């Protein structure tokens, strides 16, 4: 129960701070980094809530988030190697 309350407080704080800085650095960061296809007219709620969820989870459960990121990186690396291997085999069979 305590972890849930802490998570909710951190979530609300990060949501407030990202919402407040949307016209400042956070909004400009999203505009530069996110492709135009993934943006909409009013995507402030989506990106602020996503940042708040990820930030609160990183603060409350840092080890779980670290392990999740490591697993995702491992899967991405494996997929890249597998795709590279498949493409090299496809090029040799002309």
Biopython code that builds the backbone (N, CA, C, O; Angstrom):
import numpy as np
from Bio.PDB.StructureBuilder import StructureBuilder

atoms = [
    (1, "UNK", "N", (0.826, -1.194, 0.000)),
    (1, "UNK", "CA", (0.000, 0.000, 0.000)),
    (1, "UNK", "C", (0.869, 1.256, 0.000)),
    (1, "UNK", "O", (0.562, 2.234, -0.682)),
    (2, "UNK", "N", (1.944, 1.218, 0.764)),
    (2, "UNK", "CA", (2.828, 2.378, 0.832)),
    (2, "UNK", "C", (3.471, 2.654, -0.526)),
    (2, "UNK", "O", (3.585, 3.805, -0.945)),
    (3, "UNK", "N", (3.889, 1.591, -1.205)),
    (3, "UNK", "CA", (4.492, 1.768, -2.530)),
    (3, "UNK", "C", (3.509, 2.391, -3.512)),
    (3, "UNK", "O", (3.891, 3.219, -4.339)),
    (4, "UNK", "N", (2.258, 1.997, -3.422)),
    (4, "UNK", "CA", (1.242, 2.557, -4.315)),
    (4, "UNK", "C", (1.041, 4.038, -4.051)),
    (4, "UNK", "O", (0.918, 4.825, -4.989)),
    (5, "UNK", "N", (1.008, 4.421, -2.793)),
    (5, "UNK", "CA", (0.840, 5.838, -2.447)),
    (5, "UNK", "C", (2.047, 6.647, -2.920)),
    (5, "UNK", "O", (1.892, 7.736, -3.473)),
    (6, "UNK", "N", (3.242, 6.113, -2.701)),
    (6, "UNK", "CA", (4.450, 6.804, -3.164)),
    (6, "UNK", "C", (4.435, 6.930, -4.676)),
    (6, "UNK", "O", (4.758, 7.988, -5.217)),
    (7, "UNK", "N", (4.058, 5.848, -5.368)),
    (7, "UNK", "CA", (3.993, 5.888, -6.826)),
    (7, "UNK", "C", (3.000, 6.942, -7.297)),
    (7, "UNK", "O", (3.287, 7.682, -8.237)),
    (8, "UNK", "N", (1.846, 7.019, -6.663)),
    (8, "UNK", "CA", (0.838, 8.005, -7.061)),
    (8, "UNK", "C", (1.313, 9.436, -6.814)),
    (8, "UNK", "O", (1.051, 10.325, -7.623)),
    (9, "UNK", "N", (2.000, 9.655, -5.719)),
    (9, "UNK", "CA", (2.526, 11.000, -5.436)),
    (9, "UNK", "C", (3.586, 11.387, -6.462)),
    (9, "UNK", "O", (3.569, 12.498, -6.992)),
    (10, "UNK", "N", (4.499, 10.476, -6.738)),
    (10, "UNK", "CA", (5.552, 10.752, -7.727)),
    (10, "UNK", "C", (4.936, 10.945, -9.113)),
    (10, "UNK", "O", (5.350, 11.835, -9.856)),
    (11, "UNK", "N", (3.955, 10.122, -9.463)),
    (11, "UNK", "CA", (3.265, 10.257, -10.742)),
    (11, "UNK", "C", (2.629, 11.635, -10.865)),
    (11, "UNK", "O", (2.788, 12.303, -11.886)),
    (12, "UNK", "N", (1.908, 12.067, -9.828)),
    (12, "UNK", "CA", (1.255, 13.379, -9.870)),
    (12, "UNK", "C", (2.271, 14.506, -9.983)),
    (12, "UNK", "O", (2.052, 15.475, -10.710)),
    (13, "UNK", "N", (3.380, 14.381, -9.266)),
    (13, "UNK", "CA", (4.414, 15.409, -9.313)),
    (13, "UNK", "C", (5.053, 15.500, -10.700)),
    (13, "UNK", "O", (5.218, 16.593, -11.242)),
    (14, "UNK", "N", (5.406, 14.363, -11.262)),
    (14, "UNK", "CA", (6.019, 14.367, -12.601)),
    (14, "UNK", "C", (5.020, 14.830, -13.649)),
    (14, "UNK", "O", (5.385, 15.570, -14.563)),
    (15, "UNK", "N", (3.765, 14.406, -13.534)),
    (15, "UNK", "CA", (2.739, 14.861, -14.471)),
    (15, "UNK", "C", (2.579, 16.372, -14.406)),
    (15, "UNK", "O", (2.478, 17.033, -15.439)),
    (16, "UNK", "N", (2.557, 16.919, -13.201)),
    (16, "UNK", "CA", (2.440, 18.367, -13.037)),
    (16, "UNK", "C", (3.632, 19.097, -13.648)),
    (16, "UNK", "O", (3.467, 20.097, -14.347)),
    (17, "UNK", "N", (4.830, 18.592, -13.379)),
    (17, "UNK", "CA", (6.032, 19.266, -13.882)),
    (17, "UNK", "C", (6.153, 19.177, -15.407)),
    (17, "UNK", "O", (6.549, 20.145, -16.055)),
    (18, "UNK", "N", (5.814, 18.028, -15.973)),
    (18, "UNK", "CA", (5.884, 17.920, -17.435)),
    (18, "UNK", "C", (4.790, 18.745, -18.104)),
    (18, "UNK", "O", (5.007, 19.333, -19.162)),
    (19, "UNK", "N", (3.613, 18.784, -17.482)),
    (19, "UNK", "CA", (2.521, 19.598, -18.036)),
    (19, "UNK", "C", (2.904, 21.077, -18.000)),
    (19, "UNK", "O", (2.637, 21.820, -18.945)),
    (20, "UNK", "N", (3.528, 21.491, -16.906)),
    (20, "UNK", "CA", (3.915, 22.893, -16.746)),
    (20, "UNK", "C", (5.028, 23.280, -17.727)),
    (20, "UNK", "O", (5.057, 24.407, -18.222)),
    (21, "UNK", "N", (5.937, 22.351, -18.003)),
    (21, "UNK", "CA", (7.062, 22.675, -18.892)),
    (21, "UNK", "C", (6.809, 22.254, -20.337)),
    (21, "UNK", "O", (7.756, 22.158, -21.118)),
    (22, "UNK", "N", (5.564, 22.004, -20.709)),
    (22, "UNK", "CA", (5.270, 21.586, -22.077)),
    (22, "UNK", "C", (5.651, 22.670, -23.086)),
    (22, "UNK", "O", (6.176, 22.358, -24.155)),
    (23, "UNK", "N", (5.394, 23.933, -22.762)),
    (23, "UNK", "CA", (5.755, 25.017, -23.672)),
    (23, "UNK", "C", (7.236, 25.354, -23.584)),
    (23, "UNK", "O", (7.732, 26.171, -24.360)),
    (24, "UNK", "N", (7.929, 24.751, -22.671)),
    (24, "UNK", "CA", (9.358, 24.978, -22.491)),
    (24, "UNK", "C", (10.183, 23.823, -23.022)),
    (24, "UNK", "O", (9.960, 23.343, -24.133)),
    (25, "UNK", "N", (11.141, 23.381, -22.216)),
    (25, "UNK", "CA", (12.088, 22.359, -22.685)),
    (25, "UNK", "C", (11.469, 21.000, -22.984)),
    (25, "UNK", "O", (11.870, 20.347, -23.947)),
    (26, "UNK", "N", (10.505, 20.559, -22.187)),
    (26, "UNK", "CA", (9.946, 19.230, -22.412)),
    (26, "UNK", "C", (9.192, 19.153, -23.736)),
    (26, "UNK", "O", (9.354, 18.191, -24.487)),
    (27, "UNK", "N", (8.379, 20.147, -24.024)),
    (27, "UNK", "CA", (7.638, 20.168, -25.289)),
    (27, "UNK", "C", (8.549, 20.267, -26.494)),
    (27, "UNK", "O", (8.302, 19.637, -27.522)),
    (28, "UNK", "N", (9.606, 21.061, -26.367)),
    (28, "UNK", "CA", (10.556, 21.178, -27.478)),
    (28, "UNK", "C", (11.332, 19.867, -27.677)),
    (28, "UNK", "O", (11.646, 19.492, -28.807)),
    (29, "UNK", "N", (11.637, 19.178, -26.575)),
    (29, "UNK", "CA", (12.303, 17.883, -26.677)),
    (29, "UNK", "C", (11.420, 16.885, -27.428)),
    (29, "UNK", "O", (11.900, 16.163, -28.302)),
    (30, "UNK", "N", (10.145, 16.846, -27.092)),
    (30, "UNK", "CA", (9.205, 15.940, -27.772)),
    (30, "UNK", "C", (9.088, 16.319, -29.245)),
    (30, "UNK", "O", (9.078, 15.440, -30.105)),
    (31, "UNK", "N", (9.001, 17.602, -29.546)),
    (31, "UNK", "CA", (8.892, 18.038, -30.943)),
    (31, "UNK", "C", (10.112, 17.632, -31.765)),
    (31, "UNK", "O", (9.981, 17.275, -32.936)),
    (32, "UNK", "N", (11.299, 17.684, -31.156)),
    (32, "UNK", "CA", (12.515, 17.327, -31.885)),
    (32, "UNK", "C", (12.697, 15.831, -32.038)),
    (32, "UNK", "O", (13.179, 15.376, -33.076)),
    (33, "UNK", "N", (12.324, 15.051, -31.033)),
    (33, "UNK", "CA", (12.631, 13.629, -31.014)),
    (33, "UNK", "C", (11.558, 12.718, -31.594)),
    (33, "UNK", "O", (11.872, 11.659, -32.138)),
    (34, "UNK", "N", (10.305, 13.116, -31.484)),
    (34, "UNK", "CA", (9.207, 12.240, -31.903)),
    (34, "UNK", "C", (8.883, 12.515, -33.371)),
    (34, "UNK", "O", (8.711, 13.673, -33.754)),
    (35, "UNK", "N", (8.799, 11.474, -34.196)),
    (35, "UNK", "CA", (8.446, 11.676, -35.599)),
    (35, "UNK", "C", (7.054, 12.294, -35.748)),
    (35, "UNK", "O", (6.178, 12.099, -34.905)),
    (36, "UNK", "N", (6.876, 13.028, -36.815)),
    (36, "UNK", "CA", (5.611, 13.725, -37.049)),
    (36, "UNK", "C", (4.422, 12.760, -37.121)),
    (36, "UNK", "O", (3.301, 13.128, -36.773)),
    (37, "UNK", "N", (4.665, 11.546, -37.566)),
    (37, "UNK", "CA", (3.593, 10.551, -37.681)),
    (37, "UNK", "C", (3.021, 10.215, -36.307)),
    (37, "UNK", "O", (1.823, 9.961, -36.187)),
    (38, "UNK", "N", (3.845, 10.209, -35.281)),
    (38, "UNK", "CA", (3.400, 9.856, -33.940)),
    (38, "UNK", "C", (2.818, 11.034, -33.162)),
    (38, "UNK", "O", (2.382, 10.858, -32.025)),
    (39, "UNK", "N", (2.803, 12.216, -33.745)),
    (39, "UNK", "CA", (2.259, 13.386, -33.051)),
    (39, "UNK", "C", (0.860, 13.694, -33.539)),
    (39, "UNK", "O", (0.499, 13.395, -34.677)),
    (40, "UNK", "N", (0.080, 14.295, -32.661)),
    (40, "UNK", "CA", (-1.258, 14.733, -33.033)),
    (40, "UNK", "C", (-1.404, 16.208, -32.686)),
    (40, "UNK", "O", (-0.438, 16.860, -32.290)),
    (41, "UNK", "N", (-2.617, 16.726, -32.839)),
    (41, "UNK", "CA", (-2.837, 18.138, -32.573)),
    (41, "UNK", "C", (-2.614, 18.465, -31.095)),
    (41, "UNK", "O", (-1.958, 19.455, -30.769)),
    (42, "UNK", "N", (-3.156, 17.641, -30.211)),
    (42, "UNK", "CA", (-2.999, 17.887, -28.777)),
    (42, "UNK", "C", (-2.488, 16.622, -28.106)),
    (42, "UNK", "O", (-3.249, 15.889, -27.475)),
    (43, "UNK", "N", (-1.200, 16.377, -28.248)),
    (43, "UNK", "CA", (-0.620, 15.175, -27.661)),
    (43, "UNK", "C", (0.035, 15.449, -26.317)),
    (43, "UNK", "O", (0.822, 14.637, -25.832)),
    (44, "UNK", "N", (-0.277, 16.567, -25.726)),
    (44, "UNK", "CA", (0.273, 16.929, -24.428)),
    (44, "UNK", "C", (-0.108, 15.909, -23.358)),
    (44, "UNK", "O", (0.736, 15.514, -22.555)),
    (45, "UNK", "N", (-1.367, 15.481, -23.339)),
    (45, "UNK", "CA", (-1.820, 14.513, -22.336)),
    (45, "UNK", "C", (-1.101, 13.173, -22.484)),
    (45, "UNK", "O", (-0.714, 12.553, -21.494)),
    (46, "UNK", "N", (-0.931, 12.742, -23.709)),
    (46, "UNK", "CA", (-0.315, 11.433, -23.941)),
    (46, "UNK", "C", (1.139, 11.425, -23.493)),
    (46, "UNK", "O", (1.547, 10.538, -22.744)),
    (47, "UNK", "N", (1.923, 12.394, -23.936)),
    (47, "UNK", "CA", (3.354, 12.390, -23.638)),
    (47, "UNK", "C", (3.634, 12.731, -22.187)),
    (47, "UNK", "O", (4.564, 12.183, -21.596)),
    (48, "UNK", "N", (2.848, 13.625, -21.601)),
    (48, "UNK", "CA", (3.045, 13.943, -20.181)),
    (48, "UNK", "C", (2.692, 12.748, -19.302)),
    (48, "UNK", "O", (3.410, 12.447, -18.348)),
    (49, "UNK", "N", (1.599, 12.069, -19.615)),
    (49, "UNK", "CA", (1.213, 10.889, -18.836)),
    (49, "UNK", "C", (2.229, 9.758, -19.020)),
    (49, "UNK", "O", (2.565, 9.069, -18.057)),
    (50, "UNK", "N", (2.716, 9.564, -20.237)),
    (50, "UNK", "CA", (3.710, 8.511, -20.473)),
    (50, "UNK", "C", (5.000, 8.798, -19.704)),
    (50, "UNK", "O", (5.577, 7.893, -19.101)),
    (51, "UNK", "N", (5.450, 10.040, -19.722)),
    (51, "UNK", "CA", (6.657, 10.401, -18.972)),
    (51, "UNK", "C", (6.437, 10.229, -17.472)),
    (51, "UNK", "O", (7.342, 9.798, -16.759)),
    (52, "UNK", "N", (5.241, 10.564, -16.990)),
    (52, "UNK", "CA", (4.947, 10.417, -15.565)),
    (52, "UNK", "C", (4.915, 8.951, -15.149)),
    (52, "UNK", "O", (5.419, 8.597, -14.083)),
    (53, "UNK", "N", (4.330, 8.103, -15.977)),
    (53, "UNK", "CA", (4.271, 6.671, -15.659)),
    (53, "UNK", "C", (5.670, 6.068, -15.631)),
    (53, "UNK", "O", (6.021, 5.350, -14.695)),
    (54, "UNK", "N", (6.464, 6.358, -16.649)),
    (54, "UNK", "CA", (7.820, 5.808, -16.704)),
    (54, "UNK", "C", (8.682, 6.363, -15.573)),
    (54, "UNK", "O", (9.438, 5.623, -14.944)),
    (55, "UNK", "N", (8.567, 7.664, -15.317)),
    (55, "UNK", "CA", (9.355, 8.276, -14.242)),
    (55, "UNK", "C", (8.985, 7.742, -12.874)),
    (55, "UNK", "O", (9.869, 7.441, -12.071)),
    (56, "UNK", "N", (7.692, 7.617, -12.589)),
    (56, "UNK", "CA", (7.264, 7.102, -11.289)),
    (56, "UNK", "C", (7.691, 5.655, -11.105)),
    (56, "UNK", "O", (8.107, 5.264, -10.015)),
    (57, "UNK", "N", (7.593, 4.868, -12.147)),
    (57, "UNK", "CA", (8.005, 3.470, -12.041)),
    (57, "UNK", "C", (9.514, 3.358, -11.865)),
    (57, "UNK", "O", (9.985, 2.492, -11.128)),
    (58, "UNK", "N", (10.275, 4.218, -12.528)),
    (58, "UNK", "CA", (11.730, 4.201, -12.356)),
    (58, "UNK", "C", (12.137, 4.584, -10.939)),
    (58, "UNK", "O", (13.120, 4.064, -10.413)),
    (59, "UNK", "N", (11.395, 5.480, -10.325)),
    (59, "UNK", "CA", (11.741, 5.900, -8.971)),
    (59, "UNK", "C", (11.328, 4.847, -7.947)),
    (59, "UNK", "O", (12.073, 4.580, -7.005)),
    (60, "UNK", "N", (10.156, 4.250, -8.119)),
    (60, "UNK", "CA", (9.656, 3.291, -7.131)),
    (60, "UNK", "C", (10.272, 1.905, -7.324)),
    (60, "UNK", "O", (10.608, 1.242, -6.343)),
    (61, "UNK", "N", (10.421, 1.466, -8.555)),
    (61, "UNK", "CA", (10.959, 0.128, -8.849)),
    (61, "UNK", "C", (12.152, 0.228, -9.807)),
    (61, "UNK", "O", (12.047, -0.214, -10.951)),
    (62, "UNK", "N", (13.279, 0.795, -9.370)),
    (62, "UNK", "CA", (14.398, 1.003, -10.302)),
    (62, "UNK", "C", (15.024, -0.296, -10.812)),
    (62, "UNK", "O", (15.446, -0.365, -11.966)),
    (63, "UNK", "N", (15.087, -1.307, -9.980)),
    (63, "UNK", "CA", (15.709, -2.565, -10.405)),
    (63, "UNK", "C", (14.855, -3.238, -11.467)),
    (63, "UNK", "O", (15.388, -3.757, -12.448)),
    (64, "UNK", "N", (13.562, -3.239, -11.293)),
    (64, "UNK", "CA", (12.664, -3.828, -12.292)),
    (64, "UNK", "C", (12.766, -3.091, -13.622)),
    (64, "UNK", "O", (12.796, -3.714, -14.683)),
    (65, "UNK", "N", (12.818, -1.783, -13.562)),
    (65, "UNK", "CA", (12.935, -1.002, -14.798)),
    (65, "UNK", "C", (14.281, -1.267, -15.476)),
    (65, "UNK", "O", (14.349, -1.383, -16.700)),
    (66, "UNK", "N", (15.338, -1.361, -14.690)),
    (66, "UNK", "CA", (16.657, -1.638, -15.261)),
    (66, "UNK", "C", (16.682, -3.005, -15.930)),
    (66, "UNK", "O", (17.208, -3.151, -17.034)),
    (67, "UNK", "N", (16.119, -3.996, -15.270)),
    (67, "UNK", "CA", (16.085, -5.330, -15.867)),
    (67, "UNK", "C", (15.208, -5.354, -17.117)),
    (67, "UNK", "O", (15.538, -6.035, -18.088)),
    (68, "UNK", "N", (14.112, -4.631, -17.105)),
    (68, "UNK", "CA", (13.249, -4.554, -18.287)),
    (68, "UNK", "C", (13.984, -3.911, -19.455)),
    (68, "UNK", "O", (13.905, -4.390, -20.586)),
    (69, "UNK", "N", (14.693, -2.832, -19.181)),
    (69, "UNK", "CA", (15.455, -2.159, -20.246)),
    (69, "UNK", "C", (16.553, -3.075, -20.770)),
    (69, "UNK", "O", (16.783, -3.131, -21.978)),
    (70, "UNK", "N", (17.226, -3.786, -19.891)),
    (70, "UNK", "CA", (18.272, -4.710, -20.335)),
    (70, "UNK", "C", (17.705, -5.831, -21.198)),
    (70, "UNK", "O", (18.309, -6.207, -22.202)),
    (71, "UNK", "N", (16.560, -6.363, -20.818)),
    (71, "UNK", "CA", (15.934, -7.421, -21.622)),
    (71, "UNK", "C", (15.507, -6.874, -22.982)),
    (71, "UNK", "O", (15.705, -7.533, -24.003)),
    (72, "UNK", "N", (14.925, -5.679, -23.005)),
    (72, "UNK", "CA", (14.532, -5.081, -24.282)),
    (72, "UNK", "C", (15.737, -4.822, -25.173)),
    (72, "UNK", "O", (15.673, -5.047, -26.382)),
    (73, "UNK", "N", (16.836, -4.350, -24.589)),
    (73, "UNK", "CA", (18.052, -4.136, -25.376)),
    (73, "UNK", "C", (18.602, -5.449, -25.914)),
    (73, "UNK", "O", (19.059, -5.512, -27.056)),
    (74, "UNK", "N", (18.562, -6.487, -25.106)),
    (74, "UNK", "CA", (19.031, -7.796, -25.550)),
    (74, "UNK", "C", (18.175, -8.327, -26.698)),
    (74, "UNK", "O", (18.707, -8.862, -27.670)),
    (75, "UNK", "N", (16.878, -8.183, -26.593)),
    (75, "UNK", "CA", (15.980, -8.629, -27.661)),
    (75, "UNK", "C", (16.215, -7.816, -28.930)),
    (75, "UNK", "O", (16.236, -8.377, -30.025)),
    (76, "UNK", "N", (16.391, -6.501, -28.798)),
    (76, "UNK", "CA", (16.649, -5.662, -29.969)),
    (76, "UNK", "C", (17.982, -6.033, -30.618)),
    (76, "UNK", "O", (18.078, -6.096, -31.844)),
    (77, "UNK", "N", (19.002, -6.277, -29.810)),
    (77, "UNK", "CA", (20.297, -6.669, -30.353)),
    (77, "UNK", "C", (20.194, -8.007, -31.081)),
    (77, "UNK", "O", (20.740, -8.173, -32.171)),
    (78, "UNK", "N", (19.493, -8.953, -30.473)),
    (78, "UNK", "CA", (19.312, -10.260, -31.084)),
    (78, "UNK", "C", (18.545, -10.148, -32.400)),
    (78, "UNK", "O", (18.902, -10.800, -33.381)),
    (79, "UNK", "N", (17.496, -9.329, -32.428)),
    (79, "UNK", "CA", (16.711, -9.144, -33.648)),
    (79, "UNK", "C", (17.557, -8.504, -34.735)),
    (79, "UNK", "O", (17.464, -8.889, -35.900)),
    (80, "UNK", "N", (18.379, -7.533, -34.368)),
    (80, "UNK", "CA", (19.258, -6.886, -35.348)),
    (80, "UNK", "C", (20.240, -7.887, -35.940)),
    (80, "UNK", "O", (20.450, -7.910, -37.153)),
    (81, "UNK", "N", (20.840, -8.710, -35.095)),
    (81, "UNK", "CA", (21.784, -9.715, -35.586)),
    (81, "UNK", "C", (21.084, -10.754, -36.474)),
    (81, "UNK", "O", (21.619, -11.164, -37.503)),
    (82, "UNK", "N", (19.891, -11.169, -36.064)),
    (82, "UNK", "CA", (19.139, -12.153, -36.838)),
    (82, "UNK", "C", (18.719, -11.594, -38.194)),
    (82, "UNK", "O", (18.799, -12.291, -39.205)),
    (83, "UNK", "N", (18.277, -10.354, -38.218)),
    (83, "UNK", "CA", (17.886, -9.721, -39.484)),
    (83, "UNK", "C", (19.111, -9.543, -40.379)),
    (83, "UNK", "O", (19.037, -9.775, -41.585)),
    (84, "UNK", "N", (20.240, -9.133, -39.791)),
    (84, "UNK", "CA", (21.480, -9.002, -40.573)),
    (84, "UNK", "C", (21.920, -10.328, -41.159)),
    (84, "UNK", "O", (22.334, -10.391, -42.316)),
    (85, "UNK", "N", (21.834, -11.391, -40.370)),
    (85, "UNK", "CA", (22.193, -12.718, -40.857)),
    (85, "UNK", "C", (21.257, -13.153, -41.985)),
    (85, "UNK", "O", (21.707, -13.704, -42.990)),
    (86, "UNK", "N", (19.964, -12.908, -41.820)),
    (86, "UNK", "CA", (18.989, -13.262, -42.852)),
    (86, "UNK", "C", (19.196, -12.479, -44.138)),
    (86, "UNK", "O", (19.065, -13.027, -45.233)),
    (87, "UNK", "N", (19.516, -11.217, -44.009)),
    (87, "UNK", "CA", (19.760, -10.406, -45.203)),
    (87, "UNK", "C", (21.027, -10.854, -45.927)),
    (87, "UNK", "O", (21.072, -10.845, -47.157)),
    (88, "UNK", "N", (22.054, -11.246, -45.177)),
    (88, "UNK", "CA", (23.273, -11.711, -45.839)),
    (88, "UNK", "C", (23.016, -13.036, -46.571)),
    (88, "UNK", "O", (23.575, -13.267, -47.642)),
    (89, "UNK", "N", (22.184, -13.894, -46.004)),
    (89, "UNK", "CA", (21.832, -15.147, -46.686)),
    (89, "UNK", "C", (20.973, -14.872, -47.904)),
    (89, "UNK", "O", (21.113, -15.556, -48.919)),
    (90, "UNK", "N", (20.088, -13.888, -47.831)),
    (90, "UNK", "CA", (19.229, -13.566, -48.969)),
    (90, "UNK", "C", (20.048, -12.958, -50.121)),
    (90, "UNK", "O", (19.714, -13.182, -51.284)),
    (91, "UNK", "N", (21.093, -12.206, -49.828)),
    (91, "UNK", "CA", (21.919, -11.600, -50.866)),
    (91, "UNK", "C", (22.765, -12.634, -51.592)),
    (91, "UNK", "O", (23.052, -12.471, -52.778)),
    (92, "UNK", "N", (23.165, -13.683, -50.909)),
    (92, "UNK", "CA", (24.035, -14.682, -51.536)),
    (92, "UNK", "C", (23.265, -15.641, -52.406)),
    (92, "UNK", "O", (23.888, -16.369, -53.179)),
    (93, "UNK", "N", (21.961, -15.691, -52.333)),
    (93, "UNK", "CA", (21.166, -16.663, -53.106)),
    (93, "UNK", "C", (20.610, -16.062, -54.387)),
    (93, "UNK", "O", (19.589, -16.553, -54.867)),
    (94, "UNK", "N", (21.194, -15.063, -54.954)),
    (94, "UNK", "CA", (20.691, -14.447, -56.195)),
    (94, "UNK", "C", (20.697, -15.389, -57.309)),
    (94, "UNK", "O", (20.306, -15.034, -58.420)),
]
sb = StructureBuilder()
sb.init_structure("model")
sb.init_model(0)
sb.init_chain("A")
sb.init_seg("    ")
for serial, (resi, resn, name, xyz) in enumerate(atoms, 1):
    if name == "N":
        sb.init_residue(resn, " ", resi, " ")
    sb.init_atom(name, np.array(xyz, "f"), 0.0, 1.0, " ", f" {name:<3s}", serial, name[0])
structure = sb.get_structure()
